[in-house]
Amino acid sequence: MAELLPPGTPAPEFTLHVTPDQSLSLSELRGRPVIMAFYPADWSPVCGDQMALYNEVLPEFQKFNAELLGISVDGVWCHEAFSKDRHLHFPLLADFERQRRGRATVWRLSQSRRHF
């Protein structure tokens, strides 16, 4: 199990796929508030409702120039279909490969239930 980070600690750098040929690194968003919404699976009823709720309140986050990122272990193709079906207006990042290879910095952050 990963060591819990104390409140106020900057999230560790990561790079995850948004599409099959496009990645996003946390460092690209430095200086802006970032909301990382971790969830287990795209098509589960609870997660679908959670992402829909974030989508509805997205304008509130944008008032503060905050970037919302959905992160799960689903692959980019699954995210693409889910995002289109639910009309989501924020990126979903695929953490499948990192978790599978045991380099799951993002997964460990989600397990800690900390907010950064």
N, C-alpha and C positions, 0 to 999 in steps of 0.2 A: 504494500500500500504506500502511496506517495505521502510525503510529509505535508501537513496542512500549512498553507501560507498564511501569515498574519494579515489582518485587514490592512488595506492600503498598499500592499505589495503589488507592484506591476505584474501583470500576467506574463508568463514566459512567451517568448517568440514562437510562432508556429506559422506554417504555410499549409493550406488545405485547398483542395480542388473545389471550384464553384461550377465549372463545366468540364467536360473531358479535356479541353485544351487550355483552360484558364484557371490560374490559382490566385489566391489572395493570401498575403502575409499580414500578420498583425501589425508589423512595423509600418505598413502602408497607411495605417490609420492612427499612428502616434499623434498625440496632441488633440485628438477628438475623443469625446466619450464613446465607448463601445459597450454595447449590451450583447452579451453572449448568451443566447437562449439554448441550453442543452436539452435535448429530448431523445428518447430511445429509438423511435421508429416513425417513418413518414405516414403510413397508412393506418395507424392505430387510432381509434376514436378519440381518446383523450388527447393525444398529440395533435391530431387534426384540429380539434377545438382550440388547443393552446396556441397553435400557429395562426389560426383565424383571428383569435383575440388580439395577438400581437399585431397582425395586419391592420385591424381596425383602429388600434391606438397608435399606429406608426406616425401619424401627423404630430402627435404629442411629443414623441421622441425627436422628430425632426425639428421641432421648435428649439431644441437645445443642441442642434447640429450633431445629434447622436446617431451612430451607425448601429443598426440592428443586424445581428448575424444569427441564423439558426444553424445549429451544429448537431449532427447525429452520425451514427456509424453507417447509415445507408449510403449507397453509391450515387454518383452524379446523375446517372440516368433515372434512377428512382426519384431523386430530388427534382429533376426537371419535370417529370410527369406529375408529381405531387404539387409542385409549385404552380404549374399550369392549371391543374384541376381546381386548386383552391384560390387561384388568382392572387398569389402572394407577391408583394412588391418589395421584398428584401431577399438578400442572397441566403441560400442554404449551402453550407459547407459539408463536404464528405470527409469524415474521419475514419472510414473503414480501414484503409491501409495502415495508418499509424497505429491503430488499436491492435490490429492483427499482428503487426511486427513487434509489438511490445514497447513501442516508443510513444505511448499514448499520453503525452503531456496534457492535451485537451481533455481526454477522457478522465484522467486523474483529477483535473480541475473540476469537472462536473461531479465526480464522485464525492468531492469534499463539500459540495453544496455552498461554496463561497461565492460571493458576488464581487466582481472586480470592476 
